[in-house]
């Protein structure tokens, strides 16, 4: 089930503000950029890079995911393993807000999100 429209508007505002802070300078964005996707009840942070063999095409790969659990009113945190499977972020598997999720990703204390 998808996130309701009012929550989606809040998510977009939070993510746009977050990306303004963390995106690399304009001159670097052709080599590396960050974005996000909203899929059902999840928000996925993505890394955008050109394909190594065709720099005119870009790949967007998720590296951190927060899934909203409406019944508990929490966000569950996941990181993408090398196997390309989402794994619960065990040091802190749930948070109350999307802002808390973004703080954990930025801190990346255990180097799960950005390596």
Secondary structure by P-SEA (a helix, b strand, c coil): ccccaaaaaaaaaaaaaaaaaccccccccccccccccccccbbbbbbbbcccccccbbbbbbcbbbbbbccccbbbbbbbcccccccccccccccccaaaaaaaaaacccccccc
